[in-house]
């Protein structure tokens, strides 16, 4: 299993002889507002520096992950972000769409929220 603890200069890579394993991204989101929430998740999954700071860019980044080849992905959000209910709804929609996207690719993408 590959783990990332928010280090964009070292995006998670599978080092098992070129075979794709699983990638897990642990992200601390306590107290983050929308902009910081998006940036912190993007940072954790290692999206390219050209990443935009908005919901669409987050969705695009989570549905690409070409820089992190894996058979499954898990995004673990720790803590409670300071998002409005509308912002939480948007993030849940993005995560749901991302799960469906990866399922259609024959891969798993899971989001787990831990407080």
Beta strands, then each sheet from edge to edge (+ up, - down):
strand 1: 2-4
strand 2: 22-28
strand 3: 72-78
strand 4: 108-114
sheet 1: 1+ 2+ 3+ 4+
end
